[in-house]
Amino acid sequence: MRLIALLILVIPGIMAALGIKLMRDMLFQILQPPFPFLWLQFLTGLLMLVFGIWFISGFVFYRDRKNKKVGIRYQSKTGPSSK
């Protein structure tokens, strides 16, 4: 089960790293083959970075919420005692 969780986190991590690389290449004026414009390369890299970080942080937050390791403010509101 831990191996599956690791694989689920590796793919967005690689995507975020590739996004950083695309943004860095744009700053050094290196145009990668699938992109016709530098601004499009930067925008794609930014979206990949944001999605990768968003997915990893959401996964960790969900796991911590399930294990009750978050503050009272972030605990789930579902259940009979929420009224």
Order of alpha helices (4+ residues) and beta strands (2+ residues): alpha-alpha
